[in-house]
Amino acid sequence: MQQTELDKSIYEEMVKSASPKSAVGLNCAKAFLVGGAICAIAQLVHNWLTAAGLAVDDSRTVTAIILVFAAILLTAVGVYSRLGKFAGAGSIVPITGFANAIAAPAIEHKKEGFILGVGAKMFLIAGPVIVYGTLTSVIVGLIYYFVR
């Protein structure tokens, strides 16, 4: 029993010395700044579209479309992956992260063909989000319907 405890403490020390040090504060700041910048850009686009005469609801829809298109374009040219490495969760949280989660596997598996590559692998990452999001919305809707 003494030997087991000694082995465990040696192993813990080895893991501690081999594990990279994480800069949690810096990573949180990067995520906050990049996620905030994406949201600020979205707000600027929304304000510009509204000032140009588009109805508020329509400008929200067009803003979302522009953000999704920009994220897919940045994914295609390889910029969004570098942004994700820098910002971490800050690039994943907004709608642009969801667009990236669909576009990246589709682009990666393009060489396998449009059916078995793009079509089959496009929702590799985002598929569970869509399924569980839809299921949750149905459950919440039923609860709202019967409680009301």
Residue frames as a rotation matrix with the C-alpha (Angstrom) as fourth column:
MET 1
0.569 0.822 0.000 0.00
0.822 -0.569 0.000 0.00
0.000 0.000 -1.000 0.00
GLN 2
0.360 -0.545 -0.757 2.90
0.185 -0.754 0.630 2.33
-0.914 -0.367 -0.171 0.76
GLN 3
-0.668 -0.659 0.346 4.33
0.419 0.050 0.906 1.71
-0.614 0.751 0.243 -2.71
THR 4
-0.099 0.727 0.679 1.00
0.985 -0.023 0.169 2.57
0.139 0.686 -0.714 -4.39
GLU 5
0.798 0.382 -0.467 0.74
0.496 -0.856 0.147 5.93
-0.344 -0.349 -0.872 -2.64
LEU 6
-0.037 -0.907 -0.420 4.36
0.077 -0.421 0.904 6.69
-0.996 0.001 0.085 -3.56
ASP 7
-0.649 -0.149 0.746 3.73
0.707 0.245 0.663 5.77
-0.281 0.958 -0.054 -7.21
LYS 8
0.356 0.886 0.296 0.62
0.929 -0.370 -0.012 7.95
0.099 0.280 -0.955 -7.24
SER 9
0.700 -0.131 -0.702 2.46
0.208 -0.903 0.376 10.98
-0.683 -0.409 -0.605 -5.83
ILE 10
-0.454 -0.891 0.021 5.34
0.198 -0.077 0.977 10.51
-0.869 0.448 0.211 -8.29
TYR 11
-0.410 0.389 0.825 2.85
0.912 0.182 0.367 10.26
-0.008 0.903 -0.429 -11.16
GLU 12
0.674 0.716 -0.179 1.02
0.724 -0.689 -0.027 13.41
-0.142 -0.111 -0.984 -9.99
GLU 13
0.294 -0.671 -0.680 4.30
0.016 -0.708 0.706 15.33
-0.956 -0.218 -0.197 -9.87
MET 14
-0.675 -0.539 0.504 5.22
0.456 0.233 0.859 14.09
-0.580 0.810 0.089 -13.34
VAL 15
0.030 0.785 0.618 1.85
0.991 -0.103 0.082 15.19
0.128 0.610 -0.782 -14.74
LYS 16
0.761 0.261 -0.593 2.13
0.445 -0.876 0.185 18.57
-0.472 -0.405 -0.783 -13.02
SER 17
-0.080 -0.882 -0.464 5.59
-0.026 -0.463 0.886 19.21
-0.996 0.083 0.014 -14.44
ALA 18
-0.763 -0.233 0.603 4.66
0.527 0.316 0.789 18.05
-0.374 0.920 -0.118 -17.97
SER 19
0.227 0.943 0.243 1.34
0.957 -0.170 -0.236 19.91
-0.181 0.286 -0.941 -18.20
PRO 20
-0.504 -0.391 0.770 1.47
0.597 -0.802 -0.016 23.30
0.624 0.452 0.638 -19.89
LYS 21
-0.684 0.241 -0.688 0.64
0.493 -0.543 -0.680 26.30
-0.537 -0.804 0.253 -17.77
SER 22
-0.108 0.759 0.643 -2.67
0.936 -0.140 0.322 27.85
0.334 0.636 -0.695 -18.75
ALA 23
-0.982 -0.166 -0.092 -3.12
0.184 -0.951 -0.247 31.60
-0.046 -0.260 0.965 -18.82
VAL 24
-0.306 0.952 -0.004 -6.80
0.947 0.304 -0.107 31.58
-0.101 -0.037 -0.994 -17.86
GLY 25
0.123 0.344 -0.931 -7.06
0.378 -0.883 -0.277 35.34
-0.918 -0.318 -0.238 -17.36
LEU 26
-0.628 -0.438 -0.643 -5.45
-0.411 -0.515 0.752 36.13
-0.661 0.737 0.144 -20.71
ASN 27
-0.927 0.314 0.206 -7.59
0.366 0.637 0.678 33.53
0.081 0.704 -0.706 -22.50
CYS 28
-0.043 0.949 -0.313 -10.76
0.913 -0.090 -0.398 34.97
-0.406 -0.303 -0.862 -20.94
ALA 29
-0.034 -0.031 -0.999 -9.74
-0.039 -0.999 0.032 38.48
-0.999 0.040 0.033 -21.99
LYS 30
-0.912 -0.327 -0.248 -9.08
-0.264 0.005 0.965 37.35
-0.314 0.945 -0.091 -25.58
ALA 31
-0.658 0.731 0.180 -12.42
0.748 0.608 0.267 35.54
0.086 0.310 -0.947 -25.74
PHE 32
0.106 0.711 -0.695 -14.24
0.696 -0.553 -0.459 38.55
-0.711 -0.435 -0.553 -24.32
LEU 33
-0.280 -0.294 -0.914 -12.60
-0.274 -0.888 0.369 41.00
-0.920 0.353 0.168 -26.71
VAL 34
-0.987 -0.112 -0.116 -13.06
-0.143 0.270 0.952 38.92
-0.075 0.956 -0.282 -29.88
GLY 35
-0.478 0.879 0.010 -16.63
0.878 0.477 0.029 37.85
0.021 0.023 -1.000 -29.03
GLY 36
0.122 0.485 -0.866 -17.44
0.504 -0.782 -0.367 41.45
-0.855 -0.392 -0.340 -28.13
ALA 37
-0.618 -0.413 -0.669 -15.85
-0.341 -0.625 0.702 42.72
-0.708 0.662 0.245 -31.35
ILE 38
-0.919 0.346 0.190 -17.95
0.362 0.547 0.755 40.32
0.157 0.762 -0.628 -33.42
CYS 39
-0.063 0.951 -0.304 -21.09
0.981 0.003 -0.196 41.46
-0.186 -0.310 -0.932 -31.61
ALA 40
-0.064 -0.021 -0.998 -20.11
0.162 -0.987 0.010 45.12
-0.985 -0.161 0.067 -31.97
ILE 41
-0.938 -0.265 -0.225 -19.61
-0.191 -0.148 0.970 44.65
-0.290 0.953 0.088 -35.71
ALA 42
-0.608 0.783 0.134 -23.04
0.763 0.530 0.370 43.02
0.219 0.327 -0.919 -35.88
GLN 43
0.125 0.657 -0.743 -24.56
0.764 -0.541 -0.350 45.97
-0.633 -0.524 -0.570 -34.05
LEU 44
-0.458 -0.373 -0.807 -22.88
-0.184 -0.848 0.496 48.42
-0.869 0.376 0.320 -36.43
VAL 45
-0.985 0.144 0.091 -24.22
0.134 0.325 0.936 46.51
0.106 0.935 -0.339 -39.44
HIS 46
-0.256 0.948 -0.191 -27.69
0.967 0.251 -0.051 46.45
0.000 -0.198 -0.980 -37.88
ASN 47
0.052 0.236 -0.970 -27.59
0.407 -0.892 -0.196 50.19
-0.912 -0.384 -0.143 -37.16
TRP 48
-0.780 -0.410 -0.473 -26.37
-0.258 -0.478 0.840 50.92
-0.570 0.777 0.267 -40.70
LEU 49
-0.843 0.508 0.176 -29.13
0.463 0.518 0.719 48.83
0.275 0.688 -0.672 -42.27
THR 50
0.008 0.867 -0.499 -31.77
0.953 -0.158 -0.259 50.45
-0.303 -0.473 -0.827 -40.06
ALA 51
-0.142 -0.141 -0.980 -30.46
0.078 -0.988 0.131 53.92
-0.987 -0.058 0.151 -40.92
ALA 52
-0.959 -0.250 -0.130 -30.58
-0.119 -0.058 0.991 52.98
-0.256 0.966 0.026 -44.60
GLY 53
-0.409 0.891 -0.198 -34.34
-0.909 -0.379 0.172 52.53
0.079 0.251 0.965 -44.28
LEU 54
-0.497 0.224 -0.838 -34.72
-0.047 0.958 0.283 48.81
0.866 0.180 -0.466 -43.62
ALA 55
0.574 0.744 0.341 -37.33
-0.479 -0.032 0.877 47.83
0.664 -0.667 0.338 -41.03
VAL 56
0.033 -0.606 0.795 -35.88
-0.998 0.027 0.062 46.76
-0.060 -0.795 -0.603 -37.69
ASP 57
0.504 0.208 0.838 -36.98
-0.316 0.948 -0.045 43.12
-0.804 -0.242 0.544 -38.05
ASP 58
0.984 -0.143 0.105 -35.66
0.148 0.332 -0.932 42.97
0.098 0.932 0.348 -41.61
SER 59
0.413 -0.889 0.197 -32.34
-0.683 -0.446 -0.579 44.52
0.603 0.104 -0.791 -40.62
ARG 60
0.178 -0.317 0.932 -31.94
-0.817 0.479 0.320 41.88
-0.548 -0.818 -0.174 -37.89
THR 61
0.776 0.179 0.605 -32.44
0.112 0.905 -0.411 39.14
-0.621 0.386 0.682 -40.45
VAL 62
0.878 -0.470 0.094 -30.07
0.010 -0.177 -0.984 40.71
0.479 0.865 -0.151 -42.98
THR 63
0.300 -0.788 0.538 -27.46
-0.937 -0.349 0.012 41.26
0.179 -0.508 -0.843 -40.25
ALA 64
0.343 -0.128 0.931 -27.58
-0.432 0.858 0.277 37.57
-0.834 -0.497 0.239 -39.34
ILE 65
0.923 0.022 0.385 -27.24
0.315 0.534 -0.785 36.62
-0.222 0.845 0.486 -43.02
ILE 66
0.691 -0.707 0.152 -24.24
-0.416 -0.560 -0.716 38.94
0.591 0.432 -0.681 -43.45
LEU 67
0.188 -0.629 0.754 -22.54
-0.951 0.075 0.300 37.51
-0.245 -0.774 -0.584 -40.34
VAL 68
0.553 0.057 0.831 -23.09
-0.043 0.998 -0.040 33.92
-0.832 -0.014 0.555 -41.47
PHE 69
0.953 -0.208 0.219 -21.78
0.239 0.074 -0.968 34.72
0.185 0.975 0.121 -44.96
ALA 70
0.502 -0.808 0.308 -18.73
-0.734 -0.586 -0.343 36.52
0.458 -0.054 -0.887 -43.53
ALA 71
0.235 -0.399 0.886 -17.95
-0.742 0.515 0.429 33.58
-0.628 -0.758 -0.175 -41.21
ILE 72
0.743 0.066 0.666 -18.21
0.278 0.875 -0.396 31.07
-0.609 0.480 0.631 -44.06
LEU 73
0.875 -0.456 0.162 -16.01
-0.027 -0.380 -0.925 33.24
0.483 0.805 -0.345 -46.27
LEU 74
0.300 -0.788 0.538 -13.42
-0.935 -0.356 0.001 33.64
0.190 -0.503 -0.843 -43.50
THR 75
0.420 -0.102 0.902 -13.55
-0.361 0.893 0.269 29.88
-0.833 -0.438 0.339 -42.89
ALA 76
0.934 0.021 0.358 -13.00
0.301 0.498 -0.814 29.17
-0.195 0.867 0.458 -46.58
VAL 77
0.638 -0.730 0.244 -9.88
-0.175 -0.446 -0.878 31.35
0.750 0.517 -0.413 -46.76
GLY 78
0.144 -0.601 -0.786 -8.49
0.673 0.642 -0.367 30.00
0.725 -0.477 0.497 -43.46
VAL 79
-0.469 -0.316 0.825 -8.82
-0.242 -0.852 -0.464 33.14
0.849 -0.417 0.323 -41.36
TYR 80
0.439 0.765 0.471 -11.52
-0.669 -0.072 0.740 31.90
0.600 -0.640 0.480 -38.97
SER 81
0.723 -0.233 -0.650 -9.43
0.443 0.878 0.178 28.96
0.529 -0.417 0.739 -37.76
ARG 82
-0.421 -0.904 0.078 -6.60
0.568 -0.330 -0.754 31.34
0.707 -0.273 0.652 -36.82
LEU 83
-0.284 0.428 0.858 -9.13
-0.578 -0.791 0.203 33.58
0.765 -0.438 0.472 -35.08
GLY 84
0.760 0.622 -0.190 -10.43
-0.281 0.577 0.767 30.54
0.586 -0.529 0.613 -33.17
LYS 85
0.256 -0.760 -0.597 -6.92
0.746 0.548 -0.378 29.57
0.615 -0.349 0.707 -32.07
PHE 86
-0.687 -0.526 0.502 -6.35
0.168 -0.786 -0.595 33.09
0.707 -0.324 0.628 -30.79
ALA 87
-0.464 0.584 0.666 -9.74
-0.732 -0.676 0.084 33.80
0.499 -0.449 0.741 -29.19
GLY 88
-0.994 0.111 -0.003 -10.98
0.096 0.842 -0.530 30.36
-0.056 -0.527 -0.848 -28.16
ALA 89
-0.384 0.923 -0.036 -14.61
0.863 0.345 -0.369 30.47
-0.328 -0.173 -0.929 -27.06
GLY 90
-0.267 0.265 -0.927 -14.93
-0.037 -0.964 -0.265 34.11
-0.963 -0.037 0.267 -28.10
SER 91
-0.719 -0.026 -0.695 -15.10
-0.681 -0.179 0.711 33.01
-0.142 0.984 0.111 -31.72
ILE 92
-0.918 0.352 -0.182 -17.49
0.293 0.913 0.284 30.15
0.266 0.207 -0.941 -31.04
VAL 93
-0.623 0.689 -0.371 -20.28
0.461 -0.059 -0.885 31.82
-0.632 -0.722 -0.281 -29.10
PRO 94
-0.296 0.578 -0.761 -21.77
-0.588 -0.738 -0.331 34.21
-0.753 0.349 0.558 -31.68
ILE 95
0.711 0.685 0.161 -23.70
-0.245 0.455 -0.856 33.03
-0.660 0.569 0.491 -34.74
THR 96
0.444 -0.631 -0.636 -20.45
-0.869 -0.128 -0.479 33.12
0.221 0.765 -0.605 -36.68
GLY 97
-0.536 -0.649 0.540 -19.13
-0.777 0.629 -0.016 30.19
-0.330 -0.429 -0.841 -34.68
PHE 98
0.121 0.679 0.724 -22.13
-0.106 0.734 -0.671 28.10
-0.987 0.005 0.161 -35.69
ALA 99
0.879 0.145 -0.454 -21.59
-0.441 -0.117 -0.890 28.99
-0.183 0.982 -0.039 -39.35
ASN 100
-0.053 -0.980 -0.191 -17.94
-0.982 0.086 -0.167 28.00
0.181 0.178 -0.967 -38.97
ALA 101
-0.428 -0.077 0.900 -18.94
-0.528 0.830 -0.180 24.68
-0.733 -0.553 -0.396 -37.36
ILE 102
0.602 0.668 0.438 -20.99
0.039 0.523 -0.851 23.82
-0.798 0.529 0.289 -40.45
ALA 103
0.871 -0.232 -0.432 -18.65
-0.489 -0.344 -0.801 25.21
0.037 0.910 -0.414 -43.11
ALA 104
0.004 -0.984 0.176 -15.33
-0.971 0.039 0.237 23.84
-0.241 -0.172 -0.955 -41.81
PRO 105
-0.251 -0.106 0.962 -16.22
-0.117 0.990 0.079 20.11
-0.961 -0.092 -0.261 -42.05
ALA 106
0.778 0.582 0.236 -17.90
0.188 0.143 -0.972 20.67
-0.600 0.800 0.002 -45.42
ILE 107
0.702 -0.593 -0.394 -14.77
-0.708 -0.517 -0.482 22.33
0.082 0.618 -0.782 -46.81
GLU 108
-0.180 -0.831 0.526 -12.49
-0.850 0.401 0.343 19.74
-0.496 -0.385 -0.778 -45.22
HIS 109
-0.313 0.125 0.942 -14.37
0.101 0.990 -0.097 16.77
-0.945 0.064 -0.322 -46.72
LYS 110
0.406 0.472 -0.782 -15.01
-0.653 -0.448 -0.610 18.32
-0.639 0.759 0.126 -50.16
LYS 111
-0.425 -0.685 -0.591 -12.48
-0.905 0.299 0.304 16.00
-0.031 0.664 -0.747 -51.78
GLU 112
-0.833 0.166 0.527 -14.66
0.006 0.957 -0.291 12.99
-0.553 -0.239 -0.798 -50.83
GLY 113
-0.727 0.587 0.356 -17.44
0.516 0.125 0.847 14.25
0.453 0.800 -0.394 -53.10
PHE 114
-0.649 0.521 0.555 -20.60
-0.522 -0.835 0.173 16.24
0.553 -0.177 0.814 -52.66
ILE 115
0.423 0.863 -0.276 -22.75
-0.373 0.443 0.815 13.36
0.826 -0.242 0.510 -51.36
LEU 116
0.637 -0.197 -0.745 -20.44
0.594 0.741 0.312 11.33
0.491 -0.642 0.589 -49.12
GLY 117
-0.489 -0.867 -0.100 -18.11
0.774 -0.378 -0.507 14.22
0.402 -0.326 0.856 -48.33
VAL 118
-0.880 0.125 0.458 -19.86
-0.193 -0.976 -0.103 17.58
0.434 -0.179 0.883 -48.10
GLY 119
0.002 0.999 0.036 -23.41
-0.521 -0.030 0.853 16.27
0.854 -0.020 0.521 -47.60
ALA 120
0.493 0.200 -0.847 -22.55
0.404 0.810 0.426 13.60
0.771 -0.552 0.318 -45.05
LYS 121
-0.194 -0.727 -0.658 -19.91
0.944 0.044 -0.328 15.50
0.268 -0.685 0.677 -43.06
MET 122
-0.329 0.059 0.942 -21.36
0.145 -0.983 0.112 19.03
0.933 0.173 0.315 -43.10
PHE 123
0.445 0.623 0.643 -23.29
-0.564 -0.363 0.742 18.53
0.696 -0.693 0.190 -39.88
LEU 124
0.055 -0.533 -0.844 -20.62
0.417 0.780 -0.465 16.47
0.907 -0.327 0.265 -38.14
ILE 125
-0.866 -0.431 -0.254 -20.10
0.422 -0.358 -0.833 19.09
0.268 -0.828 0.492 -35.44
ALA 126
-0.826 0.540 0.163 -23.28
-0.561 -0.814 -0.151 21.15
0.051 -0.217 0.975 -35.66
GLY 127
-0.391 0.710 -0.586 -25.68
-0.158 0.576 0.802 18.21
0.907 0.407 -0.113 -36.11
PRO 128
-0.390 0.253 -0.886 -26.04
0.835 0.502 -0.224 17.35
0.388 -0.827 -0.407 -32.41
VAL 129
-0.910 0.060 -0.410 -26.57
0.156 -0.866 -0.474 21.04
-0.383 -0.496 0.779 -31.63
ILE 130
-0.676 0.691 -0.255 -29.40
-0.636 -0.374 0.675 21.20
0.371 0.619 0.692 -34.17
VAL 131
-0.296 0.570 -0.766 -30.99
0.206 0.822 0.532 17.94
0.933 0.000 -0.360 -32.97
TYR 132
-0.424 0.105 -0.900 -30.88
0.897 0.185 -0.401 18.74
0.124 -0.977 -0.172 -29.26
GLY 133
-0.956 0.117 -0.268 -31.81
-0.070 -0.981 -0.179 22.38
-0.284 -0.152 0.947 -29.83
THR 134
-0.526 0.804 -0.276 -34.88
-0.513 -0.042 0.857 21.30
0.678 0.593 0.435 -31.79
LEU 135
-0.218 0.422 -0.880 -35.80
0.544 0.801 0.250 18.66
0.810 -0.424 -0.405 -29.22
THR 136
-0.716 -0.110 -0.690 -35.42
0.676 -0.358 -0.644 21.13
-0.176 -0.927 0.331 -26.36
SER 137
-0.907 0.403 -0.122 -37.54
-0.419 -0.891 0.175 23.73
-0.038 0.210 0.977 -28.13
VAL 138
-0.302 0.826 -0.476 -40.31
-0.175 0.443 0.879 21.15
0.937 0.349 0.011 -28.66
ILE 139
-0.281 0.155 -0.947 -40.22
0.838 0.521 -0.163 20.15
0.468 -0.839 -0.276 -24.99
VAL 140
-0.875 -0.062 -0.479 -40.25
0.327 -0.807 -0.493 23.78
-0.356 -0.588 0.726 -23.81
GLY 141
-0.773 0.624 -0.116 -43.09
-0.517 -0.513 0.685 24.52
0.368 0.590 0.719 -26.25
LEU 142
-0.180 0.714 -0.677 -45.15
0.254 0.699 0.669 21.62
0.950 -0.051 -0.307 -24.94
ILE 143
-0.481 -0.042 -0.876 -44.54
0.877 0.000 -0.481 22.67
0.020 -0.999 0.037 -21.34
TYR 144
-0.960 0.119 -0.253 -45.52
-0.102 -0.992 -0.080 26.24
-0.261 -0.051 0.964 -22.19
TYR 145
-0.587 0.772 -0.243 -48.63
-0.377 0.004 0.926 25.02
0.716 0.635 0.289 -24.02
PHE 146
-0.050 0.609 -0.792 -49.88
0.497 0.703 0.509 22.78
0.866 -0.368 -0.338 -21.21
VAL 147
-0.555 -0.192 -0.809 -48.96
0.825 -0.251 -0.506 25.09
-0.106 -0.949 0.298 -18.30
ARG 148
-0.990 0.136 0.022 -50.55
-0.128 -0.965 0.229 28.10
0.052 0.224 0.973 -19.89
